[in-house]
Amino acid sequence: MSTAEHPRRADAVRNRHLALKATKTLLAQPGTTITVEAIARQAGLGAATIVRAFGTKDALIDAAVADLLEPLIQRAHQAAAEPDPAAALRRFLLELIDFQAVHWIVSEQLTRLPVPLTSARRAELRKALVDLLHRAREAGGIRTDIDPDVTTVMLGEAAYAIARSSDASPDLAASFVTVMMDGLHPRS
Amino acid sequence: MSTAEHPRRADAVRNRHLALKATKTLLAQPGTTITVEAIARQAGLGAATIVRAFGTKDALIDAAVADLLEPLIQRAHQAAAEPDPAAALRRFLLELIDFQAVHWIVSEQLTRLPVPLTSARRAELRKALVDLLHRAREAGGIRTDIDPDVTTVMLGEAAYAIARSSDASPDLAASFVTVMMDGLHPRS
């Protein structure tokens, strides 16, 4: 039995991987309606295989979005380790807005679904940003009279609003990050 | 005929006024489902009278939200006339966030409706904020290297995001306005 099971387990891992990759590709195409059929077509798998691998389309989307957040969390950790964490924070905010600009439609849809994996990753991302702010404070790069937790909410909410703005101009994200970082600069 | 018409016209004006007032009261109660029946009950009028006065519930909500924006527009105009327009801008932003914190659920619902009156008032509010920013620049109260139109979009989008944040703490709005205003301060 066990020799027959192994190839099947390897197939299941491969199918999960292909389904996740296909979902992430579709998530990066704004305006795409994500259906099991569209994912199956993109992955080169059958719809039944997709359902067998993930149970529901929502569970698959949850896993895919959680995967997408992983590199952002890594970037926030890397930024905290840089010698000038305030400069790294500025770059991180621009990356965050770029990411949200591509993915905000998905985020809106997720508010109506149970997304345990995505929620856990969002909490990690928030914690990584709080850590980055603490590091930037310690390094003298940002002001110390505003609580890092409050600053994290402020940056997260405002960056998301800027990213999804229907009035987005090439200047908007850059101006926003400039005003925020100058506003966070230590007071003389 | 004309003597019989006049009281009827006066009634129509009064009913429109009562229906608008009732709708504004309901809009200020977050979580209320606004139905013609609820408006009629609040106004002390019959549902048929409400429909006769406004045509549709959506038209009535549009008129009510447009009315609610009027005092904000006036405040922005007053702020632009103050001797320290940057300080007036700070106060205006706090008022704007207070207003949005009460009314953001309505704003979300309006995105799916045609709201010509509200759209026109929003354009007026935006114009008043652009004027206020120009005045603050001229008075030396804010930096001149960021376009007032871009700044208006940035402030409007970010303030709205802060106002509707599920993580709103007593500090959040105050910290946001402090960071924004310090970030907009003229560079030395």
Interface residues (C-beta under 8 A of the other chain):
Chain A: I146 D147 V150 T151 V153 M154 E157 A158 Y160 A161 I162 S165 D167 S169 D171 L172 S175 F176 T178 V179 M180 M181 D182 G183 L184 H185 R187
Chain B: I146 D147 V150 T151 V153 M154 E157 A158 Y160 A161 I162 S165 D167 S169 D171 L172 S175 F176 T178 V179 M180 M181 D182 G183 L184 H185 R187
